[in-house]
Amino acid sequence: MNGSAIVKIVGLEAAMKHLENAERGIKQTETAFRRSLVVLDRWVQKNFQTEGGNVGGWVPLSDTTVDMRMRRRNKTGMIRILQDNGKLRQQWEHESDEKHATLRSKVDYGIFHDSDEPRSKLPQRRIMPRMREAWDMIKPLFSEHIQKAIERRIV
């Protein structure tokens, strides 16, 4: 022996197979995106229940709007912001595949309440989380997805 060490790597083929399987599993993201929609939809619904509680509260209705609603149909005094007829709260479209997830209101006027655009009359009442907030909520789902893909046994 001339003093040099020999290292023999055992199981390299199995390790490569495991990495290939993990890569395939990581790319199968449809379930993670679908689960993300559930989390985001819950956030939106809670935001309605708490009248903007997730975003610091919505601007109260003006006295004129409250008076109009009381005269028109609501004699109980139970007037909910952005929930006059329930459409905006209830009509959401969920769409997902292995590359994206989309949660959008089916009600055309929702964007006018939610947008960050400057406004003169209609106060902003954020309905949806912004991208950073959404990512903070769904990142654990994707971390779990990746972890499971890596830990799967070689088949």
Z-matrix of the N, CA and C atoms (Angstrom, degrees):
N
C 1 1.440
C 2 1.525 1 108.86
N 3 1.292 2 116.91 1 135.06
C 4 1.458 3 121.04 2 -174.54
C 5 1.532 4 113.65 3 -100.11
N 6 1.314 5 118.07 4 15.05
C 7 1.454 6 121.47 5 177.27
C 8 1.517 7 114.20 6 90.73
N 9 1.315 8 118.76 7 -3.08
C 10 1.479 9 119.09 8 178.59
C 11 1.526 10 109.15 9 -90.36
N 12 1.314 11 115.54 10 146.63
C 13 1.466 12 120.92 11 -179.50
C 14 1.521 13 108.70 12 -98.10
N 15 1.294 14 114.67 13 145.82
C 16 1.453 15 120.58 14 176.69
C 17 1.525 16 107.46 15 -114.22
N 18 1.331 17 115.40 16 128.09
C 19 1.454 18 120.83 17 178.90
C 20 1.515 19 107.32 18 -112.38
N 21 1.289 20 114.96 19 125.13
C 22 1.454 21 119.69 20 178.03
C 23 1.524 22 108.09 21 -110.13
N 24 1.322 23 115.65 22 122.37
C 25 1.464 24 120.72 23 179.68
C 26 1.520 25 107.64 24 -89.53
N 27 1.326 26 114.97 25 122.00
C 28 1.455 27 121.22 26 -178.63
C 29 1.531 28 108.25 27 -108.72
N 30 1.312 29 116.05 28 136.90
C 31 1.462 30 120.01 29 175.81
C 32 1.514 31 114.64 30 86.21
N 33 1.318 32 117.25 31 13.68
C 34 1.459 33 120.02 32 -179.11
C 35 1.528 34 111.13 33 -61.79
N 36 1.310 35 116.95 34 -39.54
C 37 1.465 36 120.82 35 179.69
C 38 1.535 37 110.59 36 -61.99
N 39 1.312 38 115.76 37 -44.14
C 40 1.465 39 120.55 38 179.49
C 41 1.534 40 110.48 39 -65.66
N 42 1.311 41 116.64 40 -38.47
C 43 1.465 42 120.65 41 179.18
C 44 1.530 43 110.44 42 -65.20
N 45 1.315 44 117.41 43 -42.16
C 46 1.462 45 121.58 44 178.26
C 47 1.528 46 110.53 45 -63.11
N 48 1.315 47 117.33 46 -40.47
C 49 1.463 48 122.10 47 178.47
C 50 1.535 49 109.68 48 -63.39
N 51 1.321 50 115.27 49 -42.29
C 52 1.463 51 120.32 50 178.54
C 53 1.534 52 110.61 51 -61.94
N 54 1.330 53 117.43 52 -43.34
C 55 1.465 54 120.84 53 178.98
C 56 1.524 55 111.46 54 -64.45
N 57 1.310 56 117.44 55 -39.34
C 58 1.468 57 121.11 56 177.70
C 59 1.528 58 110.10 57 -63.25
N 60 1.331 59 116.91 58 -43.52
C 61 1.467 60 120.76 59 177.92
C 62 1.532 61 111.13 60 -63.89
N 63 1.334 62 115.75 61 -40.53
C 64 1.469 63 120.03 62 178.99
C 65 1.528 64 110.00 63 -63.42
N 66 1.325 65 116.57 64 -42.65
C 67 1.466 66 120.27 65 179.09
C 68 1.532 67 110.98 66 -60.47
N 69 1.325 68 116.12 67 -44.11
C 70 1.473 69 120.38 68 177.49
C 71 1.527 70 110.47 69 -61.24
N 72 1.324 71 116.35 70 -43.74
C 73 1.456 72 120.77 71 -179.94
C 74 1.517 73 112.80 72 -64.61
N 75 1.318 74 116.84 73 -39.70
C 76 1.465 75 120.97 74 179.50
C 77 1.525 76 110.26 75 -63.27
N 78 1.316 77 117.17 76 -36.51
C 79 1.470 78 121.28 77 -178.99
C 80 1.526 79 112.79 78 -72.60
N 81 1.314 80 118.01 79 -16.01
C 82 1.470 81 121.40 80 179.34
C 83 1.535 82 108.80 81 -87.47
N 84 1.308 83 115.63 82 79.11
C 85 1.465 84 121.81 83 -170.64
C 86 1.529 85 114.76 84 -98.36
N 87 1.321 86 118.07 85 0.57
C 88 1.467 87 119.51 86 -174.52
C 89 1.528 88 112.69 87 -56.30
N 90 1.318 89 117.58 88 -42.27
C 91 1.466 90 120.23 89 179.91
C 92 1.531 91 110.97 90 -64.32
N 93 1.311 92 117.35 91 -41.81
C 94 1.466 93 120.47 92 179.11
C 95 1.530 94 110.68 93 -62.85
N 96 1.321 95 117.22 94 -40.87
C 97 1.457 96 119.69 95 177.71
C 98 1.526 97 111.15 96 -66.95
N 99 1.319 98 117.52 97 -40.04
C 100 1.466 99 121.39 98 178.73
C 101 1.538 100 110.35 99 -63.85
N 102 1.320 101 116.67 100 -42.24
C 103 1.465 102 120.75 101 177.09
C 104 1.536 103 110.84 102 -64.54
N 105 1.318 104 116.61 103 -33.74
C 106 1.468 105 121.09 104 177.69
C 107 1.522 106 110.91 105 -61.65
N 108 1.330 107 115.69 106 -39.64
C 109 1.465 108 119.58 107 178.72
C 110 1.527 109 111.53 108 -61.77
N 111 1.315 110 116.64 109 -37.94
C 112 1.470 111 120.30 110 178.65
C 113 1.533 112 109.74 111 -62.66
N 114 1.321 113 116.43 112 -45.60
C 115 1.465 114 121.15 113 -179.79
C 116 1.526 115 110.59 114 -62.54
N 117 1.324 116 117.04 115 -45.76
C 118 1.459 117 120.67 116 -178.31
C 119 1.528 118 111.87 117 -68.18
N 120 1.323 119 116.73 118 -39.09
C 121 1.460 120 119.65 119 178.44
C 122 1.533 121 110.59 120 -64.76
N 123 1.316 122 117.45 121 -39.55
C 124 1.473 123 120.34 122 176.36
C 125 1.526 124 110.86 123 -60.77
N 126 1.337 125 115.67 124 -39.93
C 127 1.462 126 120.68 125 179.55
C 128 1.532 127 109.43 126 -61.72
N 129 1.326 128 116.41 127 -46.63
C 130 1.468 129 121.37 128 -179.77
C 131 1.526 130 110.10 129 -61.93
N 132 1.329 131 116.96 130 -46.34
C 133 1.466 132 119.91 131 -178.57
C 134 1.534 133 111.43 132 -63.76
N 135 1.322 134 117.10 133 -39.54
C 136 1.465 135 120.43 134 177.08
C 137 1.525 136 109.85 135 -65.64
N 138 1.322 137 116.34 136 -36.20
C 139 1.457 138 120.54 137 178.66
C 140 1.529 139 110.62 138 -62.97
N 141 1.331 140 117.11 139 -38.47
C 142 1.463 141 120.31 140 175.13
C 143 1.530 142 110.77 141 -68.15
N 144 1.327 143 117.18 142 -45.48
C 145 1.466 144 120.72 143 -177.92
C 146 1.523 145 111.70 144 -58.78
N 147 1.330 146 115.73 145 -35.74
C 148 1.464 147 120.77 146 -176.80
C 149 1.526 148 112.41 147 -99.92
N 150 1.330 149 115.79 148 10.38
C 151 1.470 150 122.31 149 -178.45
C 152 1.526 151 111.37 150 48.52
N 153 1.325 152 114.25 151 56.20
C 154 1.457 153 120.48 152 175.79
C 155 1.509 154 114.42 153 88.49
N 156 1.318 155 116.99 154 16.88
C 157 1.469 156 120.57 155 -178.61
C 158 1.516 157 114.09 156 -57.72
N 159 1.332 158 117.58 157 -30.07
C 160 1.472 159 120.53 158 179.31
C 161 1.522 160 112.49 159 -72.19
N 162 1.327 161 116.94 160 -15.07
C 163 1.465 162 120.45 161 -176.08
C 164 1.525 163 112.12 162 -124.97
N 165 1.317 164 116.68 163 21.66
C 166 1.453 165 120.62 164 177.78
C 167 1.517 166 114.71 165 90.94
N 168 1.326 167 116.67 166 7.47
C 169 1.469 168 120.99 167 178.05
C 170 1.523 169 111.79 168 95.94
N 171 1.315 170 115.71 169 145.06
C 172 1.460 171 121.59 170 177.78
C 173 1.522 172 110.21 171 -87.34
N 174 1.313 173 115.62 172 151.76
C 175 1.459 174 121.83 173 175.12
C 176 1.529 175 107.71 174 -59.08
N 177 1.329 176 117.97 175 130.63
C 178 1.473 177 119.86 176 -179.63
C 179 1.531 178 111.67 177 -61.57
N 180 1.321 179 115.51 178 156.76
C 181 1.462 180 120.71 179 175.50
C 182 1.527 181 109.29 180 -66.65
N 183 1.307 182 116.02 181 147.52
C 184 1.468 183 119.73 182 177.74
C 185 1.526 184 108.85 183 -70.24
N 186 1.316 185 116.14 184 159.32
C 187 1.465 186 121.11 185 178.18
C 188 1.525 187 110.78 186 -59.21
N 189 1.325 188 116.74 187 -37.87
C 190 1.460 189 121.37 188 179.00
C 191 1.519 190 111.17 189 -61.86
N 192 1.330 191 116.71 190 -44.34
C 193 1.473 192 120.86 191 179.76
C 194 1.524 193 110.37 192 -64.71
N 195 1.312 194 117.65 193 -42.72
C 196 1.473 195 121.41 194 179.22
C 197 1.526 196 109.57 195 -62.13
N 198 1.331 197 117.46 196 -46.63
C 199 1.471 198 120.97 197 179.35
C 200 1.524 199 110.88 198 -59.77
N 201 1.326 200 116.90 199 -44.29
C 202 1.463 201 121.39 200 -179.43
C 203 1.527 202 110.81 201 -61.38
N 204 1.310 203 117.09 202 -44.43
C 205 1.471 204 120.37 203 -179.15
C 206 1.533 205 111.51 204 -67.85
N 207 1.291 206 117.07 205 -36.79
C 208 1.463 207 120.34 206 178.95
C 209 1.531 208 110.33 207 -64.47
N 210 1.322 209 117.06 208 -42.88
C 211 1.463 210 121.20 209 179.29
C 212 1.523 211 111.60 210 -68.85
N 213 1.317 212 116.32 211 -38.88
C 214 1.459 213 121.10 212 -173.64
C 215 1.514 214 113.05 213 -69.97
N 216 1.318 215 118.56 214 -50.78
C 217 1.464 216 117.16 215 -174.11
C 218 1.522 217 115.56 216 -157.09
N 219 1.280 218 119.50 217 -18.32
C 220 1.451 219 119.81 218 -171.00
C 221 1.523 220 109.88 219 -105.89
N 222 1.289 221 116.88 220 97.57
C 223 1.470 222 121.00 221 -177.57
C 224 1.526 223 112.44 222 -89.01
N 225 1.333 224 117.31 223 -6.65
C 226 1.470 225 120.47 224 -175.10
C 227 1.520 226 112.94 225 -85.86
N 228 1.304 227 117.51 226 -18.42
C 229 1.458 228 120.50 227 -175.26
C 230 1.518 229 113.09 228 86.10
N 231 1.326 230 117.62 229 -0.47
C 232 1.471 231 122.29 230 178.45
C 233 1.528 232 109.11 231 -86.04
N 234 1.291 233 116.11 232 82.39
C 235 1.459 234 121.17 233 -178.51
C 236 1.523 235 107.74 234 -109.14
N 237 1.315 236 115.67 235 120.95
C 238 1.465 237 121.56 236 -177.42
C 239 1.530 238 109.86 237 -105.39
N 240 1.309 239 116.58 238 135.28
C 241 1.463 240 121.59 239 179.44
C 242 1.532 241 108.98 240 -66.76
N 243 1.335 242 116.06 241 133.83
C 244 1.469 243 125.69 242 179.06
C 245 1.532 244 113.32 243 60.44
N 246 1.335 245 116.82 244 19.19
C 247 1.458 246 119.38 245 -178.27
C 248 1.520 247 111.06 246 -133.10
N 249 1.318 248 115.97 247 33.52
C 250 1.460 249 121.79 248 -177.35
C 251 1.527 250 111.40 249 -56.19
N 252 1.341 251 116.53 250 -48.71
C 253 1.475 252 119.52 251 179.54
C 254 1.533 253 112.79 252 -119.89
N 255 1.320 254 118.15 253 -1.57
C 256 1.460 255 121.90 254 175.85
C 257 1.512 256 115.91 255 87.78
N 258 1.331 257 118.05 256 -10.20
C 259 1.472 258 120.16 257 -176.38
C 260 1.523 259 112.55 258 -62.03
N 261 1.318 260 116.25 259 -48.11
C 262 1.462 261 119.88 260 -175.93
C 263 1.527 262 111.13 261 -61.44
N 264 1.308 263 116.94 262 -36.07
C 265 1.464 264 120.88 263 -179.77
C 266 1.535 265 112.06 264 -75.83
N 267 1.312 266 117.53 265 -35.22
C 268 1.460 267 120.94 266 -170.21
C 269 1.522 268 115.79 267 -95.78
N 270 1.305 269 118.96 268 -20.35
C 271 1.460 270 120.01 269 -172.02
C 272 1.522 271 112.17 270 -103.60
N 273 1.332 272 114.44 271 88.32
C 274 1.458 273 121.56 272 179.73
C 275 1.521 274 109.20 273 -123.27
N 276 1.312 275 115.14 274 140.88
C 277 1.464 276 121.58 275 -179.64
C 278 1.523 277 108.49 276 -105.95
N 279 1.328 278 115.87 277 130.92
C 280 1.465 279 122.39 278 178.37
C 281 1.524 280 107.79 279 -110.60
N 282 1.309 281 116.25 280 129.86
C 283 1.466 282 120.72 281 178.63
C 284 1.528 283 107.91 282 -141.62
N 285 1.340 284 115.72 283 132.21
C 286 1.464 285 117.87 284 178.34
C 287 1.519 286 110.16 285 -153.81
N 288 1.309 287 114.90 286 156.56
C 289 1.459 288 122.83 287 171.00
C 290 1.528 289 106.08 288 -151.88
N 291 1.325 290 117.54 289 -159.23
C 292 1.469 291 119.13 290 -176.04
C 293 1.529 292 112.98 291 -78.15
N 294 1.335 293 118.12 292 -3.73
C 295 1.464 294 120.26 293 -177.68
C 296 1.524 295 114.65 294 -118.18
N 297 1.310 296 118.49 295 -14.30
C 298 1.464 297 119.06 296 -177.48
C 299 1.532 298 111.92 297 -163.41
N 300 1.321 299 113.25 298 167.99
C 301 1.464 300 121.42 299 171.69
C 302 1.523 301 106.69 300 -139.02
N 303 1.324 302 115.89 301 137.31
C 304 1.461 303 120.56 302 -179.95
C 305 1.518 304 109.25 303 -131.72
N 306 1.308 305 115.17 304 128.63
C 307 1.454 306 122.51 305 172.69
C 308 1.523 307 105.48 306 -118.26
N 309 1.336 308 116.59 307 117.14
C 310 1.467 309 119.08 308 -178.45
C 311 1.514 310 110.51 309 -138.74
N 312 1.311 311 113.81 310 149.39
C 313 1.460 312 120.36 311 177.56
C 314 1.522 313 109.02 312 -75.36
N 315 1.320 314 115.80 313 138.26
C 316 1.462 315 120.60 314 174.98
C 317 1.524 316 110.88 315 -85.09
N 318 1.320 317 116.02 316 -1.40
C 319 1.458 318 121.45 317 -178.75
C 320 1.530 319 108.37 318 -98.53
N 321 1.317 320 115.85 319 122.15
C 322 1.468 321 121.30 320 -174.36
C 323 1.529 322 114.13 321 -58.14
N 324 1.312 323 117.93 322 -34.88
C 325 1.462 324 119.83 323 -173.06
C 326 1.527 325 113.68 324 -82.71
N 327 1.323 326 118.60 325 -6.25
C 328 1.464 327 120.89 326 -179.04
C 329 1.516 328 113.08 327 -57.34
N 330 1.316 329 116.85 328 -41.27
C 331 1.461 330 121.54 329 -177.39
C 332 1.528 331 111.68 330 -60.43
N 333 1.345 332 117.58 331 -31.63
C 334 1.458 333 120.04 332 -177.89
C 335 1.529 334 111.63 333 -69.56
N 336 1.313 335 117.64 334 -29.44
C 337 1.460 336 120.81 335 176.17
C 338 1.530 337 110.69 336 -78.72
N 339 1.324 338 116.34 337 -37.12
C 340 1.460 339 122.02 338 -169.62
C 341 1.530 340 114.27 339 -86.34
N 342 1.299 341 118.48 340 -27.89
C 343 1.472 342 121.16 341 -169.81
C 344 1.528 343 112.55 342 -63.93
N 345 1.322 344 114.40 343 157.96
C 346 1.462 345 121.84 344 177.77
C 347 1.528 346 111.80 345 -90.88
N 348 1.333 347 117.15 346 5.35
C 349 1.463 348 121.52 347 -178.42
C 350 1.533 349 110.35 348 -64.36
N 351 1.345 350 115.62 349 146.74
C 352 1.466 351 118.59 350 175.74
C 353 1.528 352 110.04 351 -59.87
N 354 1.307 353 116.66 352 149.70
C 355 1.461 354 120.94 353 -176.05
C 356 1.518 355 109.99 354 -145.41
N 357 1.334 356 115.32 355 156.21
C 358 1.464 357 118.91 356 178.71
C 359 1.522 358 111.59 357 -112.31
N 360 1.345 359 118.76 358 -34.18
C 361 1.465 360 119.96 359 -176.79
C 362 1.520 361 112.94 360 -114.38
N 363 1.311 362 116.64 361 -57.28
C 364 1.466 363 121.26 362 -175.24
C 365 1.529 364 109.83 363 -74.41
N 366 1.329 365 117.89 364 115.28
C 367 1.474 366 118.56 365 -179.29
C 368 1.530 367 111.03 366 -70.46
N 369 1.321 368 115.00 367 149.83
C 370 1.462 369 118.78 368 176.41
C 371 1.524 370 108.63 369 -73.10
N 372 1.328 371 114.31 370 133.07
C 373 1.460 372 121.46 371 173.63
C 374 1.523 373 105.90 372 -134.77
N 375 1.307 374 114.48 373 94.35
C 376 1.470 375 119.00 374 -175.32
C 377 1.517 376 111.26 375 -61.67
N 378 1.325 377 114.72 376 129.10
C 379 1.458 378 121.93 377 -179.35
C 380 1.528 379 109.95 378 -104.84
N 381 1.319 380 116.06 379 -41.88
C 382 1.469 381 122.86 380 -174.20
C 383 1.528 382 111.13 381 -101.76
N 384 1.332 383 116.40 382 151.38
C 385 1.471 384 118.09 383 172.07
C 386 1.524 385 109.65 384 -71.91
N 387 1.288 386 117.25 385 150.52
C 388 1.457 387 121.05 386 174.50
C 389 1.531 388 108.38 387 -79.80
N 390 1.315 389 116.74 388 166.90
C 391 1.471 390 121.81 389 -171.90
C 392 1.530 391 112.20 390 -54.33
N 393 1.313 392 117.46 391 -44.57
C 394 1.475 393 120.09 392 -178.45
C 395 1.533 394 110.94 393 -63.76
N 396 1.322 395 115.93 394 -42.72
C 397 1.468 396 120.07 395 178.34
C 398 1.532 397 110.35 396 -64.26
N 399 1.330 398 115.78 397 -42.49
C 400 1.471 399 120.34 398 179.76
C 401 1.525 400 109.71 399 -62.32
N 402 1.325 401 117.03 400 -45.62
C 403 1.462 402 120.11 401 -178.54
C 404 1.526 403 111.01 402 -61.60
N 405 1.315 404 117.03 403 -40.84
C 406 1.470 405 119.86 404 178.68
C 407 1.529 406 111.41 405 -60.25
N 408 1.335 407 117.02 406 -32.73
C 409 1.464 408 120.67 407 -179.92
C 410 1.526 409 112.75 408 -79.05
N 411 1.327 410 117.48 409 -35.18
C 412 1.465 411 119.37 410 -173.57
C 413 1.525 412 113.91 411 -98.40
N 414 1.319 413 117.41 412 -13.22
C 415 1.472 414 120.22 413 179.72
C 416 1.527 415 112.33 414 -54.38
N 417 1.335 416 119.74 415 -42.19
C 418 1.469 417 118.92 416 178.34
C 419 1.534 418 112.95 417 -60.44
N 420 1.320 419 117.69 418 -31.82
C 421 1.472 420 120.34 419 178.89
C 422 1.528 421 110.68 420 -66.09
N 423 1.323 422 116.52 421 -41.03
C 424 1.466 423 119.83 422 179.72
C 425 1.519 424 111.38 423 -74.52
N 426 1.328 425 117.05 424 -33.78
C 427 1.474 426 119.99 425 175.01
C 428 1.527 427 109.87 426 -62.24
N 429 1.315 428 116.29 427 -43.63
C 430 1.463 429 121.30 428 178.22
C 431 1.533 430 110.64 429 -63.53
N 432 1.318 431 115.95 430 -41.91
C 433 1.468 432 120.91 431 178.80
C 434 1.531 433 110.75 432 -59.22
N 435 1.319 434 116.69 433 -46.95
C 436 1.472 435 121.42 434 -179.63
C 437 1.523 436 110.30 435 -65.09
N 438 1.332 437 116.15 436 -44.15
C 439 1.465 438 120.39 437 -179.73
C 440 1.527 439 111.27 438 -59.56
N 441 1.335 440 116.90 439 -44.50
C 442 1.463 441 120.69 440 179.26
C 443 1.522 442 111.24 441 -63.55
N 444 1.323 443 116.87 442 -39.76
C 445 1.467 444 120.40 443 179.73
C 446 1.523 445 110.98 444 -63.58
N 447 1.312 446 116.94 445 -39.25
C 448 1.473 447 121.45 446 -179.42
C 449 1.526 448 110.62 447 -70.93
N 450 1.329 449 117.11 448 -37.05
C 451 1.462 450 120.69 449 -175.48
C 452 1.529 451 113.97 450 -81.89
N 453 1.337 452 117.67 451 -12.80
C 454 1.468 453 119.80 452 -179.72
C 455 1.522 454 111.24 453 -57.43
N 456 1.297 455 115.10 454 142.36
C 457 1.464 456 120.67 455 179.26
C 458 1.518 457 111.66 456 -72.90
N 459 1.292 458 115.80 457 154.92
C 460 1.465 459 122.21 458 176.78
C 461 1.527 460 108.03 459 -69.07
N 462 1.329 461 115.44 460 130.67
C 463 1.478 462 119.16 461 179.04
C 464 1.515 463 110.44 462 -108.75
